[in-house]
Amino acid sequence: MPNLVKAAIDVQRFGADGITIHPRPDERHIRYEDVYDLKKVITTEYNIEGYPSMDFMKLIDDVRPEQVTLVPDPPGVLTSNAGWDMISNASFLKDVVSYFKSIHCRVSLFVDPSPMMVEAACHTGTHRIELYTEAYASGFAEDPSEAVRSYIEAAQKANEVGLGINAGHDLNLENLAYFRRMVPNLLEVSIGHALISDALYFGLEETVRMYKEQLR
């Protein structure tokens, strides 16, 4: 409880533009079985995040989601806490991106807000980047303009080299609208923990509406 498949159906009905999941080897956030069950009911966009282990790659090959977001959190890491080092992982990521593109999945790479890393991401052949927004969320209350500065620079570089821009991590009802206004050509945000926390107070349908309103 709650029923995951029903929740996915409902949040799409309430206005969500996609469903993002992050299956890990220990299945602590979502089970591999759930990944297949959700495939049957997602009518918007299915985005599967994860580290490109052999098991993860097989999962993607089976499910064929609209988007794969590659995150540098190998087994044993508690949570996503940094973007890819695009320099040291360039060859590895280029091969993985090429494979996922060959099975017609859009690919996004989780990156820190660094123009250098964004430009390096472009050379892997990825379609998009996902900006890791924990630093923005942490600094927002004290100085929003300073907190978002590096994200604007990273987004400008992404626009310059032709990469789509996603974002995620610690975005919420307080900081999302400002981020949306300031970051040029933002295409997509993934929000999990804050949305469910807000739903305890506002209900799931109203919470989805409120987040959509922040993005208009």
C-alpha contacts under 8 A as a table, 3 or more apart, distances in Angstrom:
res1	aa1	res2	aa2	distance
1	M	4	L	7.64
2	P	7	A	7.20
3	N	6	K	5.40
3	N	7	A	6.15
4	L	7	A	5.02
4	L	8	A	6.25
4	L	34	D	7.82
5	V	8	A	5.15
5	V	9	I	6.30
5	V	34	D	7.99
5	V	37	D	7.05
5	V	38	L	5.94
5	V	41	V	7.25
6	K	9	I	5.07
6	K	10	D	6.06
7	A	10	D	5.06
7	A	11	V	6.07
8	A	11	V	5.40
8	A	12	Q	6.31
8	A	19	I	6.98
8	A	38	L	7.44
8	A	41	V	7.52
8	A	42	I	7.19
9	I	12	Q	5.47
9	I	13	R	6.33
9	I	41	V	6.43
9	I	42	I	7.00
10	D	13	R	4.90
10	D	14	F	6.07
10	D	205	E	7.97
11	V	14	F	4.83
11	V	15	G	6.36
11	V	16	A	5.58
11	V	204	L	7.34
11	V	205	E	6.87
11	V	208	V	7.02
12	Q	15	G	5.19
12	Q	16	A	4.63
12	Q	17	D	6.54
12	Q	18	G	6.96
12	Q	19	I	7.96
12	Q	42	I	7.90
12	Q	43	T	7.83
12	Q	44	T	7.19
13	R	16	A	7.20
14	F	205	E	5.44
14	F	208	V	6.47
14	F	209	R	7.10
15	G	208	V	6.63
15	G	209	R	6.86
15	G	212	K	7.64
16	A	19	I	7.61
16	A	208	V	6.51
16	A	212	K	7.68
17	D	44	T	5.77
17	D	45	E	6.64
18	G	42	I	7.78
18	G	44	T	5.11
18	G	45	E	4.31
18	G	46	Y	5.93
18	G	47	N	7.27
19	I	42	I	7.34
19	I	44	T	7.57
19	I	45	E	6.19
19	I	46	Y	5.24
19	I	47	N	6.11
20	T	46	Y	6.22
20	T	47	N	4.63
20	T	48	I	5.78
20	T	49	E	7.24
20	T	190	S	6.72
21	I	30	I	7.36
21	I	35	V	7.97
21	I	47	N	6.52
21	I	48	I	5.16
21	I	49	E	6.11
22	H	29	H	7.03
22	H	30	I	6.97
22	H	48	I	5.90
22	H	49	E	4.65
22	H	50	G	5.70
23	P	27	E	6.02
23	P	28	R	7.93
23	P	29	H	6.45
23	P	30	I	5.37
23	P	31	R	6.51
23	P	32	Y	6.60
23	P	35	V	7.81
23	P	48	I	7.65
23	P	49	E	7.08
23	P	50	G	6.48
24	R	27	E	5.08
24	R	28	R	6.85
24	R	29	H	7.06
24	R	30	I	7.40
24	R	50	G	6.89
24	R	75	P	7.49
25	P	75	P	6.47
27	E	30	I	5.21
27	E	31	R	4.78
27	E	32	Y	6.89
28	R	31	R	7.24
30	I	34	D	6.58
30	I	35	V	7.72
31	R	34	D	5.17
31	R	35	V	6.83
32	Y	35	V	5.19
32	Y	36	Y	7.05
33	E	36	Y	5.55
33	E	37	D	6.45
34	D	37	D	4.91
34	D	38	L	5.98
35	V	38	L	5.40
35	V	39	K	6.49
35	V	63	V	7.76
36	Y	39	K	5.25
36	Y	40	K	7.20
36	Y	63	V	6.63
37	D	40	K	5.78
37	D	41	V	7.49
38	L	41	V	5.45
38	L	42	I	6.22
39	K	42	I	5.71
39	K	46	Y	7.54
39	K	63	V	6.83
39	K	65	P	7.78
42	I	45	E	6.80
42	I	46	Y	6.56
45	E	65	P	7.62
45	E	66	E	5.90
45	E	67	Q	7.52
46	Y	65	P	5.17
46	Y	66	E	5.40
46	Y	67	Q	6.33
47	N	65	P	6.16
47	N	66	E	6.27
47	N	67	Q	4.65
47	N	68	V	5.67
47	N	69	T	6.96
48	I	60	I	7.91
48	I	65	P	6.85
48	I	67	Q	6.50
48	I	68	V	5.08
48	I	69	T	6.13
49	E	68	V	5.86
49	E	69	T	4.49
49	E	70	L	5.79
49	E	71	V	6.60
50	G	56	F	7.07
50	G	68	V	7.96
50	G	69	T	6.52
50	G	70	L	5.32
50	G	71	V	5.22
50	G	72	P	7.66
50	G	73	D	7.27
51	Y	56	F	6.94
51	Y	70	L	5.70
51	Y	71	V	5.14
51	Y	72	P	5.68
51	Y	73	D	5.70
51	Y	74	P	5.74
52	P	55	D	7.88
52	P	56	F	5.58
52	P	57	M	5.87
52	P	70	L	6.61
52	P	71	V	7.86
52	P	96	V	7.37
53	S	56	F	5.13
53	S	57	M	6.16
53	S	74	P	7.82
54	M	57	M	5.12
54	M	58	K	6.22
55	D	58	K	5.17
55	D	59	L	6.22
56	F	59	L	4.99
56	F	60	I	6.31
57	M	60	I	5.13
57	M	61	D	6.14
58	K	61	D	4.95
58	K	62	D	6.19
59	L	62	D	5.17
59	L	63	V	6.18
60	I	63	V	5.14
60	I	64	R	5.36
60	I	65	P	6.87
60	I	68	V	7.81
61	D	64	R	5.59
61	D	103	I	7.29
64	R	103	I	7.31
64	R	104	H	7.70
64	R	105	C	6.60
65	P	68	V	6.85
65	P	105	C	6.38
66	E	104	H	7.92
66	E	105	C	5.38
66	E	106	R	6.04
67	Q	105	C	5.38
67	Q	106	R	4.52
67	Q	107	V	5.71
67	Q	108	S	7.27
68	V	100	F	7.80
68	V	105	C	6.50
68	V	106	R	6.19
68	V	107	V	4.99
68	V	108	S	6.18
69	T	107	V	5.93
69	T	108	S	4.58
69	T	109	L	5.63
69	T	110	F	6.82
69	T	130	E	7.69
70	L	107	V	7.57
70	L	108	S	6.31
70	L	109	L	5.06
70	L	110	F	6.11
71	V	80	S	7.12
71	V	83	G	7.06
71	V	84	W	7.01
71	V	109	L	6.67
71	V	110	F	5.37
72	P	80	S	7.17
72	P	82	A	7.32
72	P	83	G	6.59
72	P	84	W	5.67
72	P	110	F	7.60
73	D	76	G	7.93
73	D	77	V	5.63
73	D	78	L	7.98
73	D	79	T	6.84
73	D	80	S	5.78
73	D	81	N	7.99
74	P	77	V	6.03
77	V	80	S	7.57
82	A	111	V	7.25
82	A	112	D	6.57
82	A	132	Y	7.09
83	G	110	F	5.10
83	G	111	V	3.86
83	G	112	D	4.74
83	G	131	L	7.94
83	G	132	Y	6.44
84	W	89	N	7.50
84	W	109	L	7.48
84	W	110	F	6.18
84	W	111	V	5.41
84	W	112	D	7.35
85	D	88	S	5.88
85	D	89	N	6.12
85	D	111	V	7.84
85	D	117	M	7.10
86	M	89	N	5.22
86	M	90	A	5.28
86	M	93	L	7.99
86	M	117	M	5.76
86	M	120	A	5.77
86	M	121	A	6.02
87	I	90	A	5.31
87	I	117	M	7.53
87	I	120	A	6.71
88	S	91	S	7.94
89	N	92	F	5.37
89	N	93	L	5.96
90	A	93	L	5.35
90	A	94	K	6.03
90	A	120	A	7.69
90	A	121	A	7.87
90	A	123	H	7.94
90	A	124	T	6.55
91	S	94	K	5.16
91	S	95	D	6.43
91	S	124	T	7.71
92	F	95	D	5.43
92	F	96	V	6.41
93	L	96	V	5.01
93	L	97	V	5.88
93	L	124	T	6.23
94	K	97	V	5.21
94	K	98	S	6.07
94	K	123	H	7.63
94	K	124	T	4.27
94	K	125	G	6.54
95	D	98	S	5.13
95	D	99	Y	6.31
95	D	124	T	7.94
96	V	99	Y	5.16
96	V	100	F	6.38
97	V	100	F	5.26
97	V	101	K	6.10
97	V	107	V	6.56
97	V	124	T	6.77
97	V	125	G	6.59
97	V	126	T	6.07
98	S	101	K	5.15
98	S	102	S	6.19
98	S	125	G	7.11
99	Y	102	S	5.07
99	Y	103	I	6.80
100	F	103	I	5.33
100	F	104	H	6.53
100	F	105	C	5.56
100	F	106	R	7.51
100	F	107	V	7.01
101	K	104	H	4.92
101	K	105	C	5.33
101	K	106	R	6.52
101	K	107	V	7.08
102	S	105	C	7.57
106	R	126	T	7.89
106	R	127	H	6.24
106	R	128	R	7.89
107	V	126	T	5.47
107	V	127	H	5.41
107	V	128	R	6.23
108	S	126	T	6.10
108	S	127	H	6.06
108	S	128	R	4.40
108	S	129	I	4.76
108	S	130	E	6.17
108	S	166	N	7.91
109	L	121	A	7.34
109	L	126	T	7.06
109	L	128	R	6.52
109	L	129	I	4.63
109	L	130	E	5.76
110	F	129	I	5.88
110	F	130	E	4.65
110	F	131	L	6.10
110	F	132	Y	6.44
111	V	114	S	7.75
111	V	117	M	6.95
111	V	118	V	7.11
111	V	129	I	6.51
111	V	130	E	5.99
111	V	131	L	5.27
111	V	132	Y	5.84
112	D	117	M	7.23
112	D	131	L	5.87
112	D	132	Y	5.35
112	D	133	T	7.91
113	P	117	M	7.72
113	P	118	V	7.64
113	P	131	L	6.07
113	P	132	Y	6.93
113	P	150	S	5.69
113	P	151	Y	5.16
113	P	153	E	7.64
113	P	154	A	5.23
114	S	117	M	5.27
114	S	118	V	6.19
114	S	150	S	6.86
114	S	151	Y	7.70
114	S	153	E	7.53
114	S	154	A	5.40
115	P	118	V	4.95
115	P	119	E	6.07
115	P	153	E	6.47
115	P	154	A	4.60
115	P	155	A	7.88
115	P	157	K	5.64
115	P	158	A	7.69
116	M	119	E	5.26
116	M	120	A	6.22
117	M	120	A	4.97
117	M	121	A	6.03
118	V	121	A	4.99
118	V	122	C	6.54
118	V	129	I	7.43
118	V	154	A	6.53
118	V	157	K	6.74
118	V	158	A	6.14
119	E	122	C	5.23
119	E	123	H	7.12
119	E	157	K	6.83
119	E	158	A	7.03
119	E	161	V	6.87
120	A	123	H	5.43
120	A	124	T	7.26
121	A	124	T	5.46
121	A	125	G	7.43
121	A	126	T	6.83
121	A	129	I	7.54
122	C	125	G	5.72
122	C	126	T	6.20
122	C	161	V	6.78
122	C	162	G	7.87
122	C	163	L	6.86
123	H	126	T	7.68
126	T	129	I	7.53
126	T	163	L	7.67
127	H	163	L	5.84
127	H	164	G	6.34
128	R	163	L	4.96
128	R	164	G	4.29
128	R	165	I	5.70
128	R	166	N	7.03
129	I	158	A	7.97
129	I	163	L	6.76
129	I	164	G	6.35
129	I	165	I	5.39
129	I	166	N	5.96
129	I	167	A	7.91
130	E	165	I	6.03
130	E	166	N	4.30
130	E	167	A	4.65
130	E	168	G	6.76
131	L	151	Y	7.54
131	L	165	I	7.29
131	L	166	N	6.17
131	L	167	A	4.49
131	L	168	G	6.41
132	Y	135	A	7.73
132	Y	167	A	6.22
132	Y	168	G	5.73
132	Y	169	H	6.10
133	T	136	Y	5.17
133	T	137	A	6.26
133	T	167	A	6.63
133	T	168	G	5.65
133	T	169	H	5.17
133	T	170	D	6.62
133	T	171	L	7.12
134	E	137	A	5.11
134	E	138	S	6.09
134	E	169	H	5.49
134	E	170	D	5.62
134	E	171	L	7.84
135	A	138	S	5.11
135	A	139	G	6.23
135	A	147	A	7.13
136	Y	139	G	5.34
136	Y	140	F	5.83
136	Y	144	P	7.89
136	Y	147	A	4.82
136	Y	148	V	5.80
137	A	140	F	5.22
137	A	141	A	7.88
137	A	147	A	7.59
137	A	170	D	5.95
137	A	171	L	6.40
137	A	175	N	6.81
138	S	141	A	7.36
138	S	147	A	7.95
139	G	142	E	5.69
139	G	143	D	6.19
139	G	144	P	6.72
139	G	146	E	7.73
139	G	147	A	5.09
140	F	143	D	5.46
140	F	144	P	4.36
140	F	145	S	7.86
140	F	147	A	5.55
140	F	148	V	7.76
140	F	175	N	6.84
141	A	144	P	6.41
143	D	146	E	5.51
143	D	147	A	6.08
144	P	147	A	4.97
144	P	148	V	6.18
145	S	148	V	5.42
145	S	149	R	6.10
146	E	149	R	5.15
146	E	150	S	7.90
147	A	150	S	7.32
148	V	151	Y	5.24
148	V	152	I	6.35
148	V	179	F	6.98
148	V	182	M	7.46
148	V	183	V	7.93
149	R	152	I	5.28
149	R	153	E	6.50
150	S	153	E	5.05
150	S	154	A	6.11
151	Y	154	A	4.99
151	Y	155	A	5.97
151	Y	183	V	6.72
152	I	155	A	5.08
152	I	156	Q	6.09
152	I	182	M	6.81
152	I	183	V	5.16
152	I	184	P	6.98
153	E	156	Q	5.12
153	E	157	K	6.34
154	A	157	K	5.15
154	A	158	A	6.23
155	A	158	A	4.89
155	A	159	N	6.12
155	A	165	I	6.93
155	A	183	V	6.43
155	A	184	P	6.33
155	A	185	N	7.73
156	Q	159	N	5.10
156	Q	160	E	6.12
156	Q	184	P	7.00
157	K	160	E	4.89
157	K	161	V	6.28
158	A	161	V	5.29
158	A	162	G	5.95
158	A	163	L	4.94
158	A	164	G	6.88
158	A	165	I	7.09
159	N	162	G	5.12
159	N	163	L	5.92
159	N	164	G	7.20
159	N	185	N	7.63
160	E	163	L	7.83
164	G	185	N	7.82
164	G	186	L	7.60
164	G	187	L	6.82
165	I	185	N	6.89
165	I	186	L	5.21
165	I	187	L	5.58
165	I	188	E	6.98
166	N	186	L	6.14
166	N	187	L	5.61
166	N	188	E	4.62
166	N	189	V	5.60
166	N	190	S	7.91
167	A	186	L	7.75
167	A	188	E	6.41
167	A	189	V	4.81
167	A	190	S	6.58
168	G	171	L	6.45
168	G	189	V	5.51
168	G	190	S	5.06
168	G	191	I	6.42
169	H	190	S	7.47
169	H	191	I	6.96
170	D	191	I	7.54
170	D	193	H	7.70
170	D	194	A	7.05
171	L	175	N	6.21
171	L	176	L	5.69
171	L	191	I	6.50
171	L	194	A	7.17
172	N	175	N	5.64
172	N	176	L	5.56
172	N	191	I	7.51
172	N	194	A	5.62
172	N	195	L	7.23
172	N	211	Y	7.98
173	L	176	L	5.72
173	L	177	A	7.45
173	L	210	M	7.68
173	L	211	Y	6.52
173	L	214	Q	7.10
174	E	177	A	7.42
175	N	178	Y	5.83
175	N	179	F	6.46
176	L	179	F	5.17
176	L	180	R	6.13
176	L	214	Q	6.34
176	L	215	L	7.38
177	A	180	R	5.04
177	A	181	R	6.24
177	A	214	Q	4.74
177	A	215	L	5.98
178	Y	181	R	5.11
178	Y	182	M	6.15
179	F	182	M	5.25
179	F	183	V	5.92
180	R	183	V	5.73
180	R	184	P	7.88
180	R	186	L	6.78
180	R	214	Q	7.90
180	R	215	L	6.24
181	R	184	P	7.54
183	V	186	L	6.15
191	I	194	A	6.62
191	I	195	L	6.22
192	G	195	L	5.37
192	G	196	I	6.32
193	H	196	I	5.38
193	H	197	S	6.10
194	A	197	S	5.00
194	A	198	D	6.03
195	L	198	D	5.21
195	L	199	A	6.14
195	L	207	T	6.66
195	L	208	V	7.47
195	L	211	Y	7.96
196	I	199	A	4.92
196	I	200	L	6.70
196	I	204	L	7.43
197	S	200	L	5.50
197	S	201	Y	7.52
198	D	201	Y	5.48
198	D	202	F	6.11
198	D	203	G	7.51
198	D	207	T	6.42
199	A	202	F	4.93
199	A	203	G	4.32
199	A	204	L	4.72
199	A	205	E	7.97
199	A	206	E	7.66
199	A	207	T	5.60
200	L	203	G	5.93
200	L	204	L	7.74
202	F	206	E	5.94
202	F	207	T	5.93
203	G	206	E	5.61
203	G	207	T	6.08
204	L	207	T	5.10
204	L	208	V	6.22
205	E	208	V	5.35
205	E	209	R	6.40
206	E	209	R	5.02
206	E	210	M	6.13
207	T	210	M	4.98
207	T	211	Y	6.25
208	V	211	Y	5.26
208	V	212	K	6.20
209	R	212	K	5.13
209	R	213	E	6.17
210	M	213	E	5.05
210	M	214	Q	6.50
211	Y	214	Q	5.12
211	Y	215	L	6.71
212	K	215	L	5.24
212	K	216	R	6.67
213	E	216	R	5.39
